[in-house]
Amino acid sequence: MYIVDVDVHGPLFDGRLAAAIRAGAADATWEIAKTGRGMLGVEYIKTFKNPTGYYESRTVAERVTPELAIIHDSDVVYGPWLEGVGSRNYPVTRFKGYHNWRRVTQALAKAAKPIAEQAIDRRLRAVT
């Protein structure tokens, strides 16, 4: 007969690991939103013909909850027209839109995983 005495301690058993993962996920959500907002700013510079700065100033990243962050244009009335999805776009006018949001969404989908991995890794290194 063997008697084994096991003492469990450390981040896995005291809850620090789970807390670090939650915090890392929240960090990742916010960092992805801020990155997307920055990417939109670059797109605006590259594509707008006569920028006034108003639309860019109204485009913001906003943290709704720790698990949810959004990027929006503060409901600027001509935002859909600029994107090319408004009711007054082609064929009503010849302007088909800049499609900045669509391009950034596609690029951000590719960039999100590395951003999230780095954010979570930073939190995990802090507890181990």
C-alpha positions as CSV (number, residue, x, y, z in Angstrom):
1,M,0.0,0.0,0.0
2,Y,1.2,3.5,-0.9
3,I,0.2,6.7,0.7
4,V,0.6,9.8,-1.5
5,D,0.3,13.3,-0.1
6,V,-0.2,15.9,-2.8
7,D,0.0,19.6,-2.1
8,V,-1.7,21.6,-4.9
9,H,-0.8,25.3,-5.1
10,G,0.0,27.9,-7.8
11,P,-1.9,29.9,-10.4
12,L,-3.9,27.0,-11.8
13,F,-5.4,26.0,-8.4
14,D,-5.9,29.4,-6.7
15,G,-7.7,31.1,-9.6
16,R,-5.0,33.4,-10.8
17,L,-4.7,31.6,-14.1
18,A,-8.4,31.9,-15.0
19,A,-8.3,35.6,-13.9
20,A,-5.3,36.2,-16.1
21,I,-7.0,34.6,-19.1
22,R,-10.1,36.7,-18.6
23,A,-8.0,39.9,-18.2
24,G,-6.0,39.0,-21.3
25,A,-9.1,38.4,-23.4
26,A,-10.4,41.8,-22.3
27,D,-7.1,43.4,-23.1
28,A,-7.2,41.7,-26.5
29,T,-10.7,42.9,-27.3
30,W,-9.7,46.5,-26.6
31,E,-6.4,46.3,-28.5
32,I,-8.1,44.8,-31.5
33,A,-10.6,47.7,-31.5
34,K,-7.9,50.3,-31.2
35,T,-5.9,48.7,-34.0
36,G,-9.0,48.7,-36.2
37,R,-9.6,52.4,-35.5
38,G,-6.0,53.2,-36.4
39,M,-6.3,51.2,-39.6
40,L,-9.4,53.2,-40.5
41,G,-7.5,56.4,-40.0
42,V,-4.8,55.2,-42.4
43,E,-7.5,54.2,-45.0
44,Y,-9.1,57.6,-44.7
45,I,-5.8,59.4,-45.4
46,K,-5.2,57.1,-48.4
47,T,-8.6,57.4,-50.0
48,F,-10.4,60.6,-49.1
49,K,-10.1,63.2,-51.9
50,N,-10.9,66.3,-49.9
51,P,-10.8,65.4,-46.2
52,T,-12.2,67.9,-43.7
53,G,-11.2,65.8,-40.7
54,Y,-14.8,65.7,-39.3
55,Y,-15.6,62.1,-40.3
56,E,-12.3,60.9,-39.0
57,S,-12.8,62.7,-35.7
58,R,-16.2,61.1,-35.3
59,T,-14.9,57.5,-35.9
60,V,-14.1,56.1,-32.5
61,A,-13.3,52.8,-30.7
62,E,-15.5,52.4,-27.7
63,R,-15.3,49.7,-25.0
64,V,-18.9,48.6,-24.2
65,T,-18.0,45.8,-21.8
66,P,-14.7,44.1,-21.0
67,E,-15.7,41.5,-23.6
68,L,-17.1,43.9,-26.2
69,A,-15.5,46.8,-28.0
70,I,-16.9,48.5,-31.1
71,I,-15.7,50.9,-33.7
72,H,-18.3,53.3,-35.1
73,D,-18.7,56.6,-36.9
74,S,-21.0,58.1,-34.3
75,D,-23.9,57.8,-36.8
76,V,-22.6,60.5,-39.1
77,V,-25.4,60.9,-41.6
78,Y,-23.2,60.5,-44.7
79,G,-21.2,57.6,-43.4
80,P,-23.1,54.9,-45.4
81,W,-22.7,57.0,-48.5
82,L,-18.9,57.3,-48.0
83,E,-18.7,53.5,-47.5
84,G,-20.8,52.9,-50.6
85,V,-23.7,51.2,-48.9
86,G,-26.1,54.2,-48.7
87,S,-29.4,54.5,-50.6
88,R,-27.9,57.5,-52.5
89,N,-25.0,55.6,-54.0
90,Y,-24.8,54.1,-57.4
91,P,-27.0,54.1,-59.6
92,V,-28.4,57.3,-58.0
93,T,-24.9,58.9,-58.2
94,R,-21.7,57.7,-59.9
95,F,-19.9,57.5,-56.5
96,K,-19.6,53.9,-55.5
97,G,-18.0,54.5,-52.1
98,Y,-14.6,54.1,-50.7
99,H,-15.2,50.8,-48.9
100,N,-12.7,51.7,-46.1
101,W,-14.7,49.8,-43.5
102,R,-14.9,46.6,-45.6
103,R,-11.1,46.6,-46.3
104,V,-10.3,47.3,-42.6
105,T,-12.7,44.5,-41.5
106,Q,-10.9,42.0,-43.7
107,A,-7.4,43.1,-42.7
108,L,-8.4,43.2,-39.0
109,A,-9.8,39.6,-39.2
110,K,-6.3,38.5,-40.2
111,A,-4.5,40.6,-37.6
112,A,-6.8,39.8,-34.6
113,K,-5.3,36.4,-33.7
114,P,-1.7,37.6,-33.2
115,I,-3.0,40.6,-31.3
116,A,-5.1,38.4,-29.0
117,E,-2.2,35.9,-28.4
118,Q,0.2,38.7,-27.4
119,A,-2.3,40.3,-25.0
120,I,-3.1,36.9,-23.3
121,D,0.6,35.9,-23.2
122,R,1.4,39.2,-21.4
123,R,-1.2,38.4,-18.7
124,L,-0.1,34.8,-18.4
125,R,3.6,35.7,-18.0
126,A,2.6,38.0,-15.1
127,V,1.1,35.1,-13.0
128,T,3.7,32.4,-13.7
